[in-house]
Amino acid sequence: MAKTTLPVASTDYVIYAQLIDADSQCGHETDQSHQNRLVLINRTTITPTADSLDEFDELTTFRRLATEYVLDTDWRSFLKGINHRKFTERTLSTLPKLQCRQAAFLPRRSDQQSFLDLQATYKNLEKLIYLSQVVYSPDRTKAICFYSETSTSDGGSGSCFLLEKRNSIWFIKKRISLWLS
């Protein structure tokens, strides 16, 4: 029997676009060559595990985030209450609206293809993106999301984004690099 996943909340798509656009520097003159490049987004959200968090023990990572980065009491309280069970697989039904990149869903079974094979199929492919479910604070003014990307046949990175909502707009408060290859 096929495993079913839950849908993604509409607010998550706004946050996903912001995370992907954070790397884009759409208006920067040195980034003009990347305008309209393609990003393939995995349709199913990832769930962070000890492996995806690299050398950090899964059970202490959120406590580490809460204490090692200069965050106020509300942030520390929110992060201390998070563990891997808060992140579940969700299915994206629409693509995030990006500022200067094209987006498409990563084709099914593409996990069996190398990045170079995908680049041969998609001539303007820039990167593959994997996103976690967005987890919100109880008052929905803070959020956390994991993001990983593959941008070459043997290179990529993973980050944890902390976001804050101010005046009804989500802002990236901090991007924490978790791994780089």
C-alpha positions as CSV (number, residue, x, y, z in Angstrom):
1,M,0.0,0.0,0.0
2,A,1.3,3.4,-0.9
3,K,2.1,5.8,1.9
4,T,0.0,9.0,1.8
5,T,1.3,12.3,2.9
6,L,-0.4,15.4,4.1
7,P,-0.8,18.6,2.1
8,V,1.5,21.6,2.6
9,A,0.0,24.7,4.2
10,S,-0.3,27.8,2.0
11,T,1.9,29.9,4.2
12,D,4.7,27.3,3.7
13,Y,4.9,28.2,0.0
14,V,5.6,31.9,0.8
15,I,8.4,30.8,3.1
16,Y,9.8,28.3,0.6
17,A,10.0,31.0,-2.1
18,Q,11.8,33.3,0.4
19,L,14.4,30.6,1.2
20,I,15.1,29.8,-2.5
21,D,15.2,33.5,-3.4
22,A,17.6,34.2,-0.5
23,D,20.4,32.7,-2.6
24,S,19.3,34.3,-5.8
25,Q,20.3,37.9,-5.4
26,C,18.0,38.7,-8.3
27,G,18.9,42.3,-8.7
28,H,22.6,41.9,-8.2
29,E,24.6,42.6,-11.5
30,T,27.0,39.7,-11.0
31,D,24.1,37.3,-10.8
32,Q,22.5,38.2,-14.1
33,S,23.8,34.9,-15.7
34,H,21.6,33.0,-13.2
35,Q,18.4,34.8,-14.2
36,N,15.7,32.3,-15.2
37,R,17.9,29.3,-14.3
38,L,15.9,26.2,-13.3
39,V,15.6,24.8,-9.8
40,L,14.0,21.4,-9.5
41,I,12.2,21.1,-6.2
42,N,11.5,17.7,-4.5
43,R,7.7,17.3,-4.3
44,T,7.8,15.6,-0.9
45,T,9.2,17.4,2.1
46,I,12.2,16.0,3.8
47,T,12.3,15.0,7.5
48,P,15.5,16.0,9.3
49,T,17.3,13.1,10.8
50,A,20.7,12.6,12.5
51,D,22.2,11.9,9.1
52,S,20.8,15.1,7.5
53,L,22.0,17.1,10.4
54,D,25.5,15.9,9.8
55,E,27.6,15.5,12.9
56,F,25.0,16.9,15.2
57,D,23.1,14.5,17.4
58,E,19.4,14.9,16.4
59,L,18.2,15.1,20.0
60,T,20.5,18.0,20.9
61,T,20.5,19.9,17.6
62,F,17.4,22.0,18.5
63,R,18.7,22.7,22.0
64,R,22.1,23.7,20.4
65,L,20.2,26.1,18.0
66,A,18.4,27.5,21.0
67,T,21.5,28.2,23.1
68,E,24.4,28.9,20.7
69,Y,22.8,31.6,18.6
70,V,21.8,34.9,20.2
71,L,18.1,34.4,20.4
72,D,15.6,35.8,22.9
73,T,13.7,33.7,25.4
74,D,10.7,33.1,23.1
75,W,13.0,31.7,20.4
76,R,14.9,29.5,22.9
77,S,11.6,28.2,24.3
78,F,10.2,27.5,20.8
79,L,13.4,25.6,19.6
80,K,13.7,23.6,22.8
81,G,10.2,22.2,22.2
82,I,11.1,20.9,18.7
83,N,12.4,17.5,17.8
84,H,12.4,15.5,14.6
85,R,8.8,14.2,15.1
86,K,7.5,17.8,14.5
87,F,8.6,17.3,10.8
88,T,6.5,15.1,8.7
89,E,6.4,14.3,5.0
90,R,4.1,16.6,3.1
91,T,3.3,16.8,-0.6
92,L,3.8,20.0,-2.4
93,S,0.9,20.6,-4.8
94,T,2.0,23.9,-6.3
95,L,5.4,25.5,-7.0
96,P,6.7,28.4,-4.9
97,K,6.6,31.7,-6.8
98,L,10.2,32.7,-7.3
99,Q,11.6,36.1,-8.2
100,C,14.2,35.3,-10.8
101,R,14.4,31.5,-11.1
102,Q,12.2,29.0,-12.9
103,A,10.8,26.2,-10.7
104,A,9.7,22.8,-11.6
105,F,9.1,19.7,-9.5
106,L,11.8,17.1,-9.5
107,P,10.5,14.2,-11.7
108,R,9.6,11.0,-9.9
109,R,12.3,8.4,-10.0
110,S,14.9,11.1,-10.6
111,D,16.6,9.9,-7.4
112,Q,18.0,7.2,-9.6
113,Q,19.6,9.8,-11.9
114,S,22.8,11.7,-11.2
115,F,22.9,15.5,-11.2
116,L,24.8,15.4,-14.5
117,D,22.1,13.2,-16.1
118,L,19.4,15.7,-15.0
119,Q,21.5,18.5,-16.3
120,A,21.6,16.8,-19.7
121,T,17.8,16.6,-19.7
122,Y,17.3,20.1,-18.3
123,K,19.8,22.4,-20.0
124,N,19.4,25.4,-17.7
125,L,19.3,23.3,-14.4
126,E,21.0,25.2,-11.6
127,K,20.2,23.1,-8.5
128,L,18.0,20.5,-6.9
129,I,16.2,21.7,-3.8
130,Y,14.8,19.7,-0.8
131,L,12.7,21.4,1.8
132,S,11.3,20.3,5.1
133,Q,7.9,21.0,6.5
134,V,7.8,24.5,8.1
135,V,7.2,24.2,11.8
136,Y,5.6,27.2,13.5
137,S,5.7,28.5,17.0
138,P,2.3,28.3,18.8
139,D,1.7,32.0,18.2
140,R,2.8,31.6,14.5
141,T,5.3,34.4,14.7
142,K,8.4,32.2,14.5
143,A,9.2,29.3,12.1
144,I,11.9,26.8,11.3
145,C,12.6,25.1,8.0
146,F,15.4,22.9,6.8
147,Y,16.7,23.4,3.2
148,S,19.2,21.4,1.3
149,E,20.4,21.7,-2.3
150,T,22.6,19.9,-4.8
151,S,24.2,22.2,-7.3
152,T,26.9,20.0,-8.9
153,S,27.4,16.3,-9.4
154,D,29.2,16.0,-6.0
155,G,28.4,19.3,-4.2
156,G,25.7,20.7,-2.1
157,S,24.8,22.2,1.2
158,G,22.2,22.0,4.0
159,S,20.9,24.8,6.1
160,C,18.4,25.5,8.8
161,F,16.4,28.7,8.5
162,L,14.9,30.6,11.4
163,L,12.1,32.9,10.3
164,E,10.1,35.6,12.0
165,K,6.8,37.2,11.1
166,R,6.7,41.0,11.5
167,N,3.8,43.1,10.3
168,S,2.3,40.1,8.5
169,I,5.5,39.5,6.5
170,W,7.9,36.6,7.0
171,F,11.6,37.5,7.3
172,I,14.7,35.3,7.6
173,K,16.1,35.9,11.0
174,K,19.1,33.5,10.7
175,R,20.5,31.0,8.3
176,I,22.5,28.3,9.9
177,S,24.8,26.2,7.8
178,L,24.6,22.5,8.8
179,W,26.7,20.8,6.2
180,L,28.6,21.5,3.0
181,S,30.1,19.1,0.4
